Amino acid sequence: MSSFNRRFFMMSAAALGGTSLSGCGFEPVYGTDGAASKLLNNILVDEPKANESYVLVRELENRLGQPGSAPDYGLSLALHLDERGVGRTSAQVTNRFDVIGSVTYALRGMDDKEVRTTGKVSSFTSYSASGSTVSELAAKDDAYDRLMVILADRIVVDLQAYAVSEAA
């Protein structure tokens, strides 16, 4: 049955006669004239104050690029983290933890210090504490790193949406 679906899809594509999706209204946000291209290499993220915020800033800079000598925007971050035990053994020993994080951010113009957009993103991840001390610490560090990646992705998506709304 799946081969029938593939044949149907291929025949449908051929029936379109090479019609492209360029008329669908979507365009790359980082394209040549993309709305968010003005954000790339143009945002100075405030200095991190702790290891977790360092990882968050690093991930944001990986996605948005390193700012030049005179960036147009500054990004302030307020990171809040919490850890909660969620799994217990029959002996009432916690063996699974959720790491919950939220970031409140503000994008401001560097010239006038006016706040252009603000937002709050949040997510969580988990880790197991049922192994040795070393494996538990490694799992905990990895969970915090994964959480920072998720939060950075969500901030970037929000910034892209802001850029698109400003361009419209």
N, C-alpha and C positions, 0 to 999 in steps of 0.2 A: 504494500500500500504506500510506503514511503517513496518508492520509485515513481509511482503514479504522480505523487505530489511534486516531485522534482521535475518530471516531464511537463506537468501542467505549468509550473513556474517558468521553465525554460521557454515553453511555447508562448506564454503570456508576455515574457520579455521580448521575444522575437516579434510578436504582434505589435508591440509598441514602436517597432521600427527605429530603434536607436534613440528614442526620446530621452533626453537627459532630465535630471532632477533640478537643473539650475533655475527653473521657474517656480520652484516650490516655496520660495520665500526664505529659505534658510541659507545662511552664509557663514563661513568660518569666523569666529570672533577674533582670531589672531591672523586673519588673512591680510592681504595687501592693504585693503582699506577697512579691515575689520574693526568693529567698535571697541574691542578690548586691546587692540594693538598699542594704544596709548599708555596702557598700564605696564607693558613689558619693559623691564630694566628701568622703571621709572617710579618705583615705590621704595621708600626707605622705611624698613620695619624697625620699630624701637628695639633697643638692646635687650637681650634676654637677661632675666635675673636668677633663673634656676635652670637645672639640667633639662627639665621637661620643656620649659619655654625656649631653651636653646634649640632643642630638636624641632619644635614648632616653627621657629624662625628659619632654621635651616631648610625645612620642607617648603615653607612659603617662598624662600629665595630660589629653591630648585624649580618651582613652578612659575614664578614671576620674573626671575632673573635678578642679577645684581644691579643695584641702582648706579647710575653714573655719578658724576661729580655734582650735578645740580638736579636732583630728582624733583618732579612736580608734586609728588604726593608723599605723605607720611602715614604710616599705619601703626596705631596704638593697639595693644592687646592686653586684656585682663584674663588670665587663665585661672580657672578654678577646678581643682581635682578632688575626687573623693574615692574612697575604696570601701567596698562592702563585701563581707563574707556571705556567700550564697549557697555553698554546698557543705554539708556536714556528714560525717560518718556516724555510725551507730554509737560510737564512743564520744560523740559531740565535739569532734575535732574538725575545724573548718578546713576543707581541702579544695575549695574553689572560691575565687574572688572576682568581683566585677570592679573594673576601674571606670569611673564615670567622670567625664570631663566636659567643661563648657568654656567657651571663649566669647567674651564681649569685645568687639573690635570697633574702631572708628577710623575711617579714611579721611584725611584732612589735606587741604592744599598747603603746600610748603610756603607759598608766597604770602597768603593772607591768613593762614592758620584756621580757616573756616572748615568746619566739619562737612564733608560732602555726603557721606553715608555712614550709617552705623548698623550693627546687627549683632546677633548672638547665634552661635552654632553650638550644638552639643551632640555627644555620642557616648558610646561605652564599648568596652572590650573586656575580655575575661582572661584569666590564667589559672592554671592548676597548681596547687601547693601540695601535691601528694608525693613528690619525689624527694630527692636529697636536698640539703640546704643550698647547694650550688645550683642545682637544676631549678629550684624554686626561685632563687634570685634572678637567674637568667630568664625564666618565664615571666617574672614580674617586669623586668627591664624591657623585654620584648613587647609586653602588653602596653606599657606606657608609650613606647616608640610607635606601635601600631595605632594607638589612639591619636597621637600627634599627626600622623599621616592622614587619618580620617578627618580630623578637625581642619588641617591645612587645605585639604581638598574642598571641604564645604565652604571655607572662607573664600577660596579662589572662585568657586562657582557663584557665590554671592557677589563678589567684585565684578565678575564678568557680566552678571545680570544688571548690575548698576551701570556699567559702561554701555551696555546695549540700550538701556532705558534713557540714558543721557544723549545717546546718538540719535534716538528716534524723534 
